[in-house]
Amino acid sequence: MKTVLVDNVISEKELFYMYSEIIGTPSWRINAESGSQKGFLHQPMLMVKKNGIPAENYPLFLWGQSVVYRIAKLLEQKNIGIPTTVNRMWFNSTNHGKKTQHWLHSDDDSDPTFKSILLFLTPIWQPDWRGSFYVDGEEIKFKPGSAVIFDSREYHQGESPVSETYNWQRLTCNIITN
């Protein structure tokens, strides 16, 4: 599957509401993963659903599942089909200047039918803040309310904001469907 960008998946009003709800959720945690040459990488993460395990945050899971159905409907108009069962879902928050928070990786290389969806959830974003997303070397600019859909085996990486974002977090949601 070629990488697809879908604009206006989430309306401005919904973005402001969901951003506030997600940022204000008390169950954020610091994710620490050890990379072979990277040391420990830390980033705030809000886990919603892990592979094969019931949802940790059912209201956010239901919202994410409804967004997946919304995206599938929009893609039908382009004759593109995607699986719609949410297998994994979490939110990531990035501050400016945190270059260690993003590294090149694939989401799942075990099954060619798995698709990844990345939602851009910060309602206010300026191009000079950067924060782009890269899939197989292709740059996708951070655009509020948009979604990037790609094969979960593809290597990808987020870009930390490079300038002051005036208290806005670079908030994304990573969903894997099968």
Long-range contacts (C-beta under 8 A, 24 or more apart in sequence): 1-80, 1-82, 1-115, 1-149, 1-150, 1-151, 3-135, 3-136, 3-138, 3-140, 3-148, 3-149, 3-150, 3-154, 4-75, 4-78, 4-80, 4-148, 4-149, 4-150, 5-140, 5-146, 5-147, 5-148, 5-149, 6-71, 6-74, 6-75, 6-146, 6-147, 6-148, 6-149, 7-143, 7-145, 7-146, 8-145, 8-146, 9-67, 9-70, 9-71, 9-74, 9-119, 9-145, 9-146, 9-147, 10-67, 10-119, 10-121, 10-144, 10-145, 11-145, 12-123, 12-144, 12-145, 14-145, 15-121, 15-122, 15-123, 15-144, 15-145, 16-123, 18-63, 18-121, 19-121, 19-122, 19-123, 19-171, 22-46, 22-60, 22-91, 22-121, 22-171, 23-93, 23-169, 23-171, 25-57, 25-60, 27-56, 27-57, 28-93, 35-103, 38-100, 38-103, 39-100, 41-100, 41-101, 41-103, 42-100, 42-101, 43-92, 43-93, 43-94, 43-98, 43-101, 44-92, 44-93, 45-90, 45-91, 45-92, 45-93, 46-90, 46-91, 46-93, 47-90, 48-89, 48-90, 48-91, 49-86, 49-87, 49-88, 49-89, 49-90, 50-88, 51-87, 51-88, 51-176, 52-87, 55-89, 60-89, 60-91, 61-86, 61-89, 64-89, 64-173, 64-175, 67-117, 67-119, 67-147, 67-175, 68-117, 68-175, 68-177, 71-117, 71-147, 71-149, 75-149, 82-115, 82-117, 82-149, 82-177, 83-113, 83-114, 83-115, 83-177, 83-178, 84-177, 85-177, 85-178, 86-175, 86-176, 86-177, 87-114, 87-176, 87-177, 87-178, 88-174, 88-175, 88-176, 89-173, 89-174, 89-175, 89-176, 90-173, 90-174, 91-121, 91-171, 91-172, 91-173, 91-174, 92-158, 92-171, 92-172, 92-173, 92-174, 93-169, 93-170, 93-171, 94-131, 94-158, 94-160, 94-161, 94-169, 94-170, 94-172, 95-160, 95-161, 95-165, 95-169, 95-170, 96-129, 96-160, 96-161, 96-162, 96-163, 96-164, 96-165, 97-160, 97-161, 97-162, 98-160, 99-160, 101-158, 101-160, 102-157, 102-158, 102-159, 102-160, 103-157, 104-155, 104-156, 104-157, 105-155, 105-156, 105-157, 106-152, 106-153, 106-154, 106-155, 106-156, 107-152, 107-153, 107-156, 107-174, 107-176, 108-152, 108-153, 108-176, 109-152, 109-153, 111-152, 111-178, 112-151, 112-153, 113-178, 114-151, 114-152, 114-153, 114-176, 114-177, 114-178, 115-149, 115-150, 115-151, 115-152, 115-176, 115-177, 115-178, 116-149, 116-150, 116-151, 116-152, 116-154, 116-156, 116-174, 116-175, 116-176, 116-177, 117-147, 117-148, 117-149, 117-173, 117-174, 117-175, 117-176, 117-177, 118-147, 118-148, 118-156, 118-172, 118-173, 118-174, 118-175, 119-146, 119-147, 119-172, 119-173, 119-175, 120-144, 120-145, 120-146, 120-147, 120-148, 120-172, 121-171, 121-172, 121-173, 122-168, 122-169, 122-170, 122-171, 123-168, 124-168, 125-165, 125-168, 125-170, 126-165, 128-163, 129-161, 129-162, 129-163, 129-165, 129-170, 130-159, 130-160, 130-161, 130-162, 130-163, 131-158, 131-159, 131-160, 131-161, 131-165, 131-170, 132-158, 132-159, 133-157, 133-158, 133-159, 133-172, 134-158, 134-159, 142-170, 152-176
